[in-house]
Amino acid sequence: MKQAYFLGSSSRNNFFSLFNQLVPKIEGQYTFLIKGGPGTGKSSFMKKIAAEIEAKDIECEMIYCSSDPDSIDGIIIPSLRVCIADATSPHTMDPDYPGASAEIISLGECWNKQKLRENSKKIIELTDKNKACHRRSRRFIDSAFSIYADGERICRENIDKRRLERYAARISARYFKKPSGRIGLEKLRLLDAITPKGYYFLNETVDSLCDKKIVFEDDFGVAASVIIGEIRTYALASGFSVISSPFIANDKKIRHIIIPQLGLGFFTKDRFCTPMPENAKYISLRRFYSSDGLRNNKAKLNFAKKASKELMEEAFSALKSAKEIHDELESCYIEAMNFDKVEEIRKEISKRIWESEWYPEE
């Protein structure tokens, strides 16, 4: 089964990253870290190996790139304990234990250095323009989330938390057994990210993993985070493994959660994120706020909604410009690449995976 996630996104205070999930300190885990410039074939390299994995009906997680959701930043093959990752900026990675748990695969060995030197002026110019667009987008993102946080504060001050927790307990009692003493495992993945295509939610992953989907509608996500946080605690205490998706502006808040064993998922729909999985049940959480409190702060809340949305739209526009520049930059490297040599390296890595202890032939 193919699953798709993000592990990073442009966010408040630069870049939100869960890329440490690709180099976990797990016994037997091995990670191939790919280095190389834009257009050197990193994404295609991983997509081809993922296709081979899926052809053998082995679960493979695709990690999408938030700067370009048509590209991938990594693949995770849980049953083989193998990860392959793009280890370049903004998620630069190096092996903690070189050769023991990870190694670097350099695609820079496959380019024509002379051609790149001849194009150096253009490469430097495009790279600097791309970085400038990303800096611009992050200024708008910082501003959008700062204003959004003002709306969150007002909502927090006007929430009936005890009533909300009782509601979460009733939901949990419906789906989970009593604690058994065995704690479930938690996996952190992002189901949404800020991208050039807008605030992107991975509906296809949710539809593939969940038969029952509940979406909590909550303008600033405060009540939703309380409920989903409680559900997460109950699920783990009942021994169920969960996939938790943090809020990219605040990693202490869980925005979405999936319990694969039950085919069950709970998701947040707020002013930024609009999940639209198939056949989902939508539940408004407005009743858990003080109606007088919201009414007294109506002008401030409306301003926070409108201003944060407009600022985020400017961020999307800047990311779209960055993507267009990146595409032009890629062409400089594509012209200088020996892709036959890249394919040789890919086949060697694939061969090592299938012939190693990671894949026991029957």
HELIX and SHEET records of a PDB file:
HELIX    1   1 PHE A   19  LEU A   22  5                                   4    
HELIX    2   2 LYS A   42  ALA A   55  1                                  14    
HELIX    3   3 PRO A   78  LEU A   80  5                                   3    
HELIX    4   4 LEU A  107  CYS A  110  5                                   4    
HELIX    5   5 LYS A  113  GLU A  118  1                                   6    
HELIX    6   6 SER A  120  GLU A  157  1                                  38    
HELIX    7   7 LYS A  161  TYR A  175  1                                  15    
HELIX    8   8 ASN A  203  LEU A  209  1                                   7    
HELIX    9   9 VAL A  222  ALA A  237  1                                  16    
HELIX   10  10 PRO A  260  LEU A  262  5                                   3    
HELIX   11  11 ARG A  286  PHE A  288  5                                   3    
HELIX   12  12 SER A  291  ASN A  296  1                                   6    
HELIX   13  13 LYS A  298  ILE A  334  1                                  37    
HELIX   14  14 PHE A  339  GLU A  355  1                                  17    
SHEET    1   A 6 LYS A   2  PHE A   6  0                                        
SHEET    2   A 6 CYS A  60  CYS A  65  1                                        
SHEET    3   A 6 ASP A  68  ILE A  77 -1                                        
SHEET    4   A 6 VAL A  82  ASP A  86 -1                                        
SHEET    5   A 6 TYR A  30  LYS A  35  1                                        
SHEET    6   A 6 ALA A 102  SER A 106  1                                        
SHEET    1   B 2 GLY A   8  SER A  11  0                                        
SHEET    2   B 2 ASN A  14  SER A  17 -1                                        
SHEET    1   C 6 GLU A 186  LEU A 188  0                                        
SHEET    2   C 6 VAL A 242  PHE A 247  1                                        
SHEET    3   C 6 ASN A 250  ILE A 259 -1                                        
SHEET    4   C 6 LEU A 264  LYS A 269 -1                                        
SHEET    5   C 6 LYS A 212  GLU A 217  1                                        
SHEET    6   C 6 LYS A 281  SER A 284  1                                        
SHEET    1   D 2 ASP A 192  THR A 195  0                                        
SHEET    2   D 2 GLY A 198  PHE A 201 -1                                        
END                                                                             
